Amino acid sequence: MAANQKQPNSTARRVDPLYFSIVFVPVVIFASHSVIGDHLMPADLNVPAEILQDGRNWLEAAGRYRFLAATWFFGALSLLVAAVLFRTLLRPTAPATRVAAIATFLFVLLLATLPTLRGFDDTDGSQVYDRLGSAVFEGVMARGTLRGCTAPGDTWLLGVCGEAPVIAMFSAVVDVVNIFAGLALGSMIVGMILCLDDHPCKDIEEKAALLAKNLRQMRQQLYLSGVVLTFGMLYAASWIYWPLQLVSETERAAYGALLLSAALYTGTYFSLLLLSFYLPVGFILDSRVKSLAETAAHEDLTGEPPDVAKWRENRGLTEGAGDYLRAGLALTSPILAAFAGGISPLSL
């Protein structure tokens, strides 16, 4: 990078509140997911519990261990992403920007937790596994035991044990994960939008330094979002494949194909969510870089030849829209390719 490049000053971060409307792009993805689920997906498939093998009830724990491990890691990552956003908002930030950021975060959190809130009024409502055969899932979970649950009226950490304590545990943990997912998604979206900092700068070199800083922050947000996406997919796959160990050998391939398709759909949904808030920010920053580079070349304020490509290279602004698109696809493609290519679920 050129030695004469200036560093951006410490002016409070300012993002036009209008840019926080980017949140409606992932909201459209979320709404589309709901429409597909309500109108295009099958209802309970009524997969018979007879496909489960008799005995070997201890194999239920294999699925539960994976589920709890993925839940624990995803929850920790969600808190980490929320902490990163909290730290960012503690830095000098214009009041209007801070208010818009907090309001956007709370809006996403509320939207993500709506299924959980609705579930409080509908305790006998549908479960996330209904479209994969509720009889199979419940047949497997009913074989498990939960420490402290010896009678239906007993209580454990998150509620009443019920007739099948592992089913009650699963339902409660899914509700908690929905809250973690809201924290993570809200933090990722707001953190990405905050990369559009555009506080007033004195000259072109200062603007270039600010843009370079914004691009670095955007890449960091993308990588952090990619990690959350990966482990969010691991969490989803952990409960999707929970019953497979207990499915009989003759039915395992057929039922596994159904689970693999469900995992691919879930991975597609998560990937589109990530791209929906990353790409708009990337394209806006790309437009700013192009505009600033052309201004610098036309006004020749740098004392350098009016070479736009060289000017961008000297200031760390060489990436363009195509690079942002490739970076986003590079994070999402391995997940989709894994399930589309039929990687063995037993390796999870």
Secondary structure by P-SEA (a helix, b strand, c coil): cccccccccccccccccccccaaaaaaaaaaaaaaaaaccccccccccccccccccccaaaaaaaaaaaaaaaaaaaaaaaaaaaaaaaaccccaaaaaaaaaaaaaaaaaaaaaaaaaaaccccccccccccaaaaaaaaaacccccccccccccccccccccaaaaaaaaaaaaaaaaaaaaaaaaaaaaaacccccccccaaaaaaaaaaaaaaaaaaaaaaaaaaaaaaaaaaaaaacccccccccaaaaaaaaaaaaaaaaaaaaaaaaaaaaaaaaaaaaaaaaaaaaaaaaaccccccccaaaaaaaacccccaaaaaaaaaaacaaaaaaaaaccccccc
